[in-house]
Amino acid sequence: MVKIRGFKAIRPSVDVAKDVASLPYDVLNTEEARVLGDANPLSFLHIDKAEIDLAKDVSPYDISVYQKAASNLAEFQDKGWLAKDAKPELYLYQLVMNGRPQTGLVTCTAIDDYVSGAIKKHELTREEKELDRIRHVDVTDANTSPIFLTYRSDATVNKVVDAWISEHDPVYDFKSFHDVTHRIWTVDDADVVNTLTEAFEAIPALYIADGHHRTESAVKVGLRRRAEHTEASADAEFNFFLSVLFPQDQLEILDYNRVVDVPIAADFLDQIATKFDVEKVGKEAYKPVTPNTFGMYLDGSWYGLKVKPEFAGDGVIASLDVSILADQVLTPLFGIEDIRRDDRINFVGGIRGLGELEQLVDAGKYTIAFSMYPPTMDNLLDVADAGEIMPPKSTWFEPKLLSGLFVHDLESN
């Protein structure tokens, strides 16, 4: 069973919600965020990536950045751009992209469920990224970006959510980045809240879809607060963190492609051909449409690769396409042992398109690119249920949850 509960969201006024809502902090670099922030003083990036309001030579990890985030959060509330709800509520968050809707429950989940394993992970985290969000949560005393969780679809939850949407108007309804529609409903009926809370008590597990670093950071800050406030009750806000819960059958994983900067051997194509069936495609970008196939962009041409059966891998992890590429190409041919830390490899989310891979290689920033067939939601849940870890940068979810529509106040300062 898992525990969820309502909370007093700090959220935008209706007239500025579209302006406040921003892409998540971790899908933009500082330069991209600075451009968006300079053009929009209401953007939540002034809170989630507050280095954009400081001198360009200030490190994104300097303590002044987190202090600026806290002061900007206070300023947004002073100006009325953000305000805290008077009573705890649940919320529904629907995103529609290319005609496909997904509707999540915005709630607070328990740090104890993560500690016990009822909230399951499928990726490892990097310490420097954890420390960044730990400092951010610590200094702002808030969860400023929601964690994207999923669960195996439940008939009771679906029925309640569908009924609420059909009978109530959204409080926010706007289009934003990548032409995605964002709609929010408040669920302020105590009986409905209780029904949803009880329904999740019968759901055995939640799964992190996106936000492993935010989860680890939120939990570590919560545990620290618990140690500092031993007199606090089990219901103290710092024992919970901001989450949006989506049924797994509404979600789609996009490709998470690879670009690599390594010398290419003269006989590289011959080496590849020992493990893959290789087809030269030419100038047309090759997007894999079945598992165990890959696109490869090299010297201005695309190739289609299909792994030979004996190299396809066996088991829940080894059979993933991201594992096959690592095990059969990246490690043996390029010497890339740890893709989490090796600076010769980078990753490009599918929303940017395969043209981004071509541009990066053609510009000389990388020598070769690979387009990937994405894992399925069943792959993700199976890996998490097995207690295994996917290779880094295996999953790219779209559409992205926008930041700034909900903030969870830890109320410990």
C-alpha positions as CSV (number, residue, x, y, z in Angstrom):
1,M,0.0,0.0,0.0
2,V,1.1,3.6,-0.5
3,K,0.1,6.7,1.3
4,I,-1.0,9.9,-0.4
5,R,-2.6,13.0,1.0
6,G,-3.7,16.5,0.1
7,F,-1.7,19.6,0.7
8,K,-2.0,23.4,0.7
9,A,-0.5,24.1,-2.7
10,I,1.4,27.3,-3.4
11,R,0.2,28.0,-7.0
12,P,-0.3,30.8,-9.5
13,S,-3.3,33.1,-9.8
14,V,-5.4,32.2,-12.8
15,D,-4.4,35.2,-14.8
16,V,-0.6,34.5,-14.7
17,A,-0.5,30.7,-14.6
18,K,0.6,30.4,-18.2
19,D,3.4,32.9,-17.7
20,V,4.6,31.4,-14.4
21,A,4.6,27.8,-15.6
22,S,8.1,26.7,-17.0
23,L,9.8,23.7,-18.3
24,P,11.6,21.6,-15.6
25,Y,14.9,22.9,-14.5
26,D,16.7,19.8,-15.7
27,V,15.7,19.9,-19.3
28,L,17.3,23.3,-19.9
29,N,20.9,24.5,-19.5
30,T,21.6,27.8,-17.8
31,E,22.0,29.7,-21.1
32,E,18.6,28.5,-22.4
33,A,17.0,29.3,-19.1
34,R,18.5,32.7,-19.0
35,V,17.0,33.6,-22.4
36,L,13.5,32.5,-21.3
37,G,13.9,34.2,-17.9
38,D,15.1,37.5,-19.4
39,A,12.0,37.5,-21.7
40,N,9.6,36.7,-18.9
41,P,9.9,38.0,-15.3
42,L,7.1,35.7,-14.1
43,S,8.8,32.5,-15.3
44,F,9.3,30.0,-12.5
45,L,12.8,29.5,-13.8
46,H,13.7,32.5,-11.6
47,I,13.0,30.1,-8.7
48,D,14.1,26.7,-10.1
49,K,17.2,28.0,-11.9
50,A,17.9,31.2,-10.0
51,E,21.4,31.5,-11.3
52,I,19.8,33.3,-14.3
53,D,19.3,36.3,-12.0
54,L,23.0,36.4,-11.0
55,A,26.2,37.3,-12.8
56,K,27.2,34.8,-15.5
57,D,30.4,33.9,-13.7
58,V,28.5,32.7,-10.6
59,S,28.4,28.9,-10.4
60,P,24.9,27.3,-10.6
61,Y,25.9,25.5,-7.3
62,D,27.0,28.6,-5.3
63,I,25.0,29.2,-2.1
64,S,23.9,32.6,-3.5
65,V,21.9,30.8,-6.2
66,Y,19.8,28.9,-3.6
67,Q,19.4,32.0,-1.5
68,K,18.2,33.9,-4.6
69,A,15.7,31.1,-5.3
70,A,14.3,31.5,-1.8
71,S,14.0,35.2,-2.1
72,N,12.4,35.0,-5.5
73,L,9.9,32.5,-4.1
74,A,9.0,34.9,-1.4
75,E,8.8,37.8,-3.9
76,F,6.5,35.9,-6.2
77,Q,4.1,35.4,-3.2
78,D,4.4,39.1,-2.2
79,K,3.5,40.2,-5.7
80,G,0.5,37.8,-5.7
81,W,1.8,35.8,-8.6
82,L,1.8,32.7,-6.3
83,A,-0.5,32.1,-3.3
84,K,-1.0,29.3,-0.9
85,D,-4.3,27.5,-0.7
86,A,-6.3,27.9,2.5
87,K,-6.8,24.2,3.1
88,P,-5.3,20.9,1.9
89,E,-6.6,19.6,-1.4
90,L,-5.8,17.1,-4.1
91,Y,-5.5,18.3,-7.7
92,L,-5.7,16.8,-11.2
93,Y,-3.2,17.7,-13.9
94,Q,-4.0,16.8,-17.5
95,L,-1.6,17.2,-20.3
96,V,-2.6,16.7,-23.9
97,M,0.1,16.3,-26.6
98,N,-0.7,15.4,-30.2
99,G,-4.3,14.6,-29.2
100,R,-3.1,12.1,-26.5
101,P,-4.3,13.0,-22.9
102,Q,-2.7,11.8,-19.7
103,T,-4.2,12.8,-16.4
104,G,-2.3,12.6,-13.1
105,L,-3.2,13.1,-9.4
106,V,-1.2,15.9,-7.8
107,T,-0.6,14.9,-4.2
108,C,2.0,14.5,-1.5
109,T,3.6,11.0,-1.1
110,A,5.4,9.7,1.9
111,I,9.2,9.6,2.3
112,D,8.7,6.4,4.3
113,D,7.2,4.7,1.2
114,Y,10.4,5.5,-0.7
115,V,12.6,4.3,2.2
116,S,10.5,1.0,2.4
117,G,10.6,0.4,-1.3
118,A,6.9,1.0,-2.0
119,I,8.0,3.8,-4.3
120,K,10.4,2.1,-6.7
121,K,13.2,3.5,-8.8
122,H,14.8,2.3,-12.0
123,E,17.8,4.6,-12.3
124,L,20.8,5.6,-10.2
125,T,21.5,9.2,-9.3
126,R,24.6,11.3,-9.5
127,E,25.8,12.9,-6.3
128,E,26.4,16.4,-7.6
129,K,22.9,16.6,-9.0
130,E,21.5,15.3,-5.7
131,L,23.4,17.9,-3.8
132,D,22.1,20.6,-6.0
133,R,18.4,19.8,-5.3
134,I,19.1,19.0,-1.7
135,R,20.4,22.6,-1.3
136,H,17.5,23.9,-3.3
137,V,14.9,22.2,-1.2
138,D,16.8,23.0,2.0
139,V,17.1,26.7,1.4
140,T,13.7,27.3,-0.1
141,D,12.1,25.0,2.4
142,A,9.9,23.7,-0.3
143,N,9.5,21.1,-3.1
144,T,9.4,23.4,-6.1
145,S,9.2,20.8,-8.8
146,P,6.9,17.7,-8.8
147,I,8.1,14.2,-9.1
148,F,6.6,12.2,-12.0
149,L,5.3,8.9,-10.6
150,T,3.3,6.1,-12.2
151,Y,1.3,3.1,-11.1
152,R,-0.5,0.2,-12.6
153,S,-3.9,1.5,-13.7
154,D,-6.7,1.1,-11.1
155,A,-10.4,1.0,-12.0
156,T,-11.5,2.9,-8.9
157,V,-9.1,5.7,-9.4
158,N,-9.9,6.0,-13.1
159,K,-13.7,6.2,-12.3
160,V,-13.3,8.9,-9.7
161,V,-10.9,11.0,-11.9
162,D,-13.1,10.7,-15.0
163,A,-16.2,11.7,-13.1
164,W,-14.5,14.7,-11.5
165,I,-13.3,16.0,-14.8
166,S,-16.6,15.6,-16.5
167,E,-18.5,17.4,-13.7
168,H,-16.1,20.3,-13.0
169,D,-14.3,23.1,-14.9
170,P,-10.6,23.3,-14.8
171,V,-9.0,26.2,-12.9
172,Y,-6.2,26.5,-15.4
173,D,-6.5,25.7,-19.1
174,F,-3.7,26.8,-21.5
175,K,-1.2,25.8,-24.1
176,S,2.5,26.1,-23.6
177,F,5.8,24.6,-24.8
178,H,5.6,22.2,-27.8
179,D,1.9,23.1,-28.1
180,V,0.9,21.0,-25.1
181,T,-2.4,21.7,-23.4
182,H,-2.2,21.9,-19.6
183,R,-5.4,21.7,-17.5
184,I,-5.7,21.7,-13.7
185,W,-8.7,20.8,-11.5
186,T,-8.9,21.2,-7.7
187,V,-10.4,18.3,-5.9
188,D,-11.9,19.9,-2.8
189,D,-14.6,17.4,-1.9
190,A,-13.7,15.6,1.3
191,D,-15.5,12.4,0.3
192,V,-13.8,12.2,-3.1
193,V,-10.4,12.9,-1.4
194,N,-11.0,10.1,1.0
195,T,-12.1,7.7,-1.8
196,L,-8.9,8.4,-3.7
197,T,-6.7,8.1,-0.6
198,E,-8.3,4.8,0.3
199,A,-7.9,3.6,-3.3
200,F,-4.2,4.2,-3.2
201,E,-3.9,2.3,0.1
202,A,-4.8,-0.8,-2.0
203,I,-2.2,0.0,-4.7
204,P,1.0,-2.0,-3.9
205,A,3.6,0.3,-5.4
206,L,4.4,3.6,-7.2
207,Y,7.2,3.9,-9.7
208,I,9.4,6.9,-10.5
209,A,9.0,7.7,-14.1
210,D,11.0,10.9,-14.1
211,G,12.6,12.7,-11.2
212,H,15.0,10.3,-9.5
213,H,17.3,13.1,-8.3
214,R,14.4,15.2,-7.0
215,T,13.1,12.1,-5.1
216,E,16.4,11.3,-3.5
217,S,16.9,15.0,-2.6
218,A,13.3,15.4,-1.2
219,V,13.6,12.3,0.9
220,K,17.1,13.2,2.3
221,V,15.9,16.7,3.3
222,G,12.8,15.2,4.9
223,L,14.8,12.7,6.9
224,R,17.2,15.5,8.0
225,R,14.2,17.6,9.0
226,R,12.8,14.7,11.0
227,A,16.1,14.4,12.9
228,E,16.1,18.1,13.6
229,H,12.5,18.2,14.7
230,T,12.1,15.1,16.9
231,E,9.0,16.6,18.5
232,A,7.1,16.9,15.2
233,S,4.2,14.6,14.4
234,A,4.3,12.0,11.7
235,D,2.0,14.2,9.7
236,A,4.6,17.1,9.5
237,E,4.9,18.4,5.9
238,F,8.6,17.5,5.6
239,N,7.6,13.8,5.9
240,F,6.0,14.1,2.4
241,F,7.0,15.3,-1.0
242,L,5.3,16.8,-4.1
243,S,4.3,14.2,-6.7
244,V,2.0,13.7,-9.7
245,L,0.7,10.2,-10.2
246,F,-0.2,8.9,-13.6
247,P,-1.6,5.5,-14.6
248,Q,1.0,3.6,-16.6
249,D,-1.3,2.9,-19.6
250,Q,-1.6,6.6,-20.3
251,L,2.2,7.3,-20.6
252,E,4.6,7.2,-23.5
253,I,8.3,6.9,-23.4
254,L,10.2,8.6,-26.2
255,D,13.6,7.7,-27.6
256,Y,16.6,9.0,-25.6
257,N,19.4,9.2,-28.2
258,R,23.2,9.2,-27.9
259,V,25.9,11.3,-29.4
260,V,29.5,10.4,-29.0
261,D,32.9,12.2,-29.5
262,V,35.5,9.5,-30.2
263,P,37.9,8.8,-33.0
264,I,36.3,6.4,-35.6
265,A,38.6,3.6,-36.7
266,A,39.0,3.0,-40.5
267,D,37.5,-0.4,-40.2
268,F,34.7,0.7,-37.8
269,L,31.9,-0.4,-40.2
270,D,33.4,-3.8,-40.5
271,Q,33.6,-4.1,-36.7
272,I,30.0,-3.1,-36.4
273,A,29.0,-5.7,-39.1
274,T,30.2,-8.5,-36.9
275,K,27.4,-7.9,-34.4
276,F,24.7,-6.0,-36.5
277,D,23.1,-6.3,-39.9
278,V,24.1,-2.9,-41.4
279,E,22.1,-1.1,-44.1
280,K,23.3,2.3,-45.5
281,V,20.2,4.5,-45.6
282,G,21.7,7.7,-46.9
283,K,20.5,11.2,-46.0
284,E,17.1,10.3,-44.6
285,A,17.1,10.1,-40.8
286,Y,16.7,6.6,-39.5
287,K,14.2,6.3,-36.7
288,P,13.9,2.7,-35.3
289,V,10.4,1.3,-35.2
290,T,11.1,-2.0,-33.6
291,P,13.2,-3.2,-30.7
292,N,16.8,-4.3,-31.3
293,T,17.2,-1.8,-34.1
294,F,19.3,1.4,-34.1
295,G,20.0,4.3,-36.3
296,M,23.6,5.5,-36.7
297,Y,24.7,8.8,-38.2
298,L,28.3,9.0,-39.3
299,D,30.1,11.1,-41.9
300,G,26.9,12.7,-43.2
301,S,25.1,9.4,-43.7
302,W,22.5,7.4,-41.8
303,Y,22.7,3.6,-41.3
304,G,20.2,1.1,-40.0
305,L,21.5,-1.4,-37.6
306,K,19.8,-4.6,-36.5
307,V,21.5,-6.6,-33.8
308,K,22.2,-10.2,-34.6
309,P,20.3,-12.6,-32.3
310,E,23.3,-13.9,-30.5
311,F,24.2,-10.4,-29.4
312,A,20.7,-9.3,-28.4
313,G,21.2,-9.9,-24.6
314,D,19.3,-12.0,-22.1
315,G,17.4,-10.9,-19.1
316,V,15.4,-7.8,-18.0
317,I,18.4,-5.4,-18.3
318,A,20.7,-7.0,-20.9
319,S,17.9,-7.2,-23.4
320,L,17.1,-3.5,-23.3
321,D,18.3,-1.6,-26.5
322,V,20.2,0.9,-24.4
323,S,22.1,-2.1,-22.8
324,I,22.8,-3.7,-26.2
325,L,24.3,-0.5,-27.6
326,A,26.4,-0.1,-24.5
327,D,27.5,-3.7,-24.4
328,Q,28.2,-4.2,-28.1
329,V,29.4,-0.8,-29.2
330,L,30.0,1.9,-26.6
331,T,32.2,-0.2,-24.3
332,P,34.1,-2.6,-26.6
333,L,34.6,-0.2,-29.5
334,F,34.8,3.2,-27.8
335,G,36.0,2.3,-24.4
336,I,33.1,4.0,-22.7
337,E,32.6,2.0,-19.5
338,D,30.5,4.4,-17.4
339,I,28.1,6.5,-19.4
340,R,27.0,8.4,-16.3
341,R,30.4,10.0,-16.0
342,D,32.2,9.8,-19.3
343,D,32.2,13.2,-20.9
344,R,32.7,11.7,-24.4
345,I,29.0,10.8,-24.6
346,N,25.9,13.0,-24.4
347,F,22.2,12.4,-24.6
348,V,19.4,14.0,-26.7
349,G,15.8,13.7,-25.8
350,G,13.4,12.5,-28.5
351,I,11.4,15.7,-28.4
352,R,14.4,17.5,-30.1
353,G,14.1,15.3,-33.1
354,L,16.8,13.4,-35.1
355,G,17.8,16.6,-36.8
356,E,19.4,17.6,-33.6
357,L,21.7,14.5,-33.9
358,E,22.7,15.5,-37.4
359,Q,23.4,19.1,-36.4
360,L,25.7,18.0,-33.4
361,V,27.7,15.7,-35.6
362,D,27.8,18.0,-38.7
363,A,29.1,20.8,-36.4
364,G,32.0,18.7,-35.3
365,K,30.8,18.6,-31.6
366,Y,30.5,14.8,-31.9
367,T,31.7,12.3,-34.4
368,I,28.8,9.8,-34.3
369,A,25.2,9.6,-33.2
370,F,22.8,6.8,-32.5
371,S,19.0,6.9,-32.6
372,M,17.2,4.5,-30.2
373,Y,14.0,2.6,-29.9
374,P,12.6,3.5,-26.5
375,P,11.9,1.1,-23.7
376,T,8.2,0.4,-23.0
377,M,6.3,1.1,-19.8
378,D,6.2,-2.6,-19.1
379,N,10.0,-2.7,-19.4
380,L,10.3,0.1,-16.8
381,L,7.9,-1.6,-14.3
382,D,9.5,-5.0,-14.8
383,V,13.0,-3.5,-14.1
384,A,11.7,-1.7,-11.0
385,D,9.8,-4.8,-9.7
386,A,12.9,-6.9,-10.1
387,G,14.9,-4.4,-8.0
388,E,17.2,-3.8,-11.0
389,I,18.5,-0.5,-12.4
390,M,18.3,0.6,-16.0
391,P,21.3,2.1,-17.7
392,P,21.5,5.8,-17.3
393,K,19.4,8.0,-19.7
394,S,17.2,5.1,-20.7
395,T,13.8,6.9,-20.6
396,W,12.6,10.3,-21.9
397,F,9.0,11.1,-21.1
398,E,6.9,13.6,-23.0
399,P,5.0,15.8,-22.4
400,K,7.0,17.2,-19.5
401,L,5.2,18.3,-16.3
402,L,5.6,22.1,-16.0
403,S,7.1,23.6,-12.9
404,G,5.5,26.5,-11.0
405,L,1.9,25.2,-11.1
406,F,2.4,23.6,-7.6
407,V,4.8,24.2,-4.8
408,H,4.8,22.2,-1.6
409,D,5.8,24.2,1.5
410,L,7.7,22.0,4.0
411,E,6.7,24.4,6.8
412,S,9.8,23.7,8.8
413,N,11.4,27.1,8.9
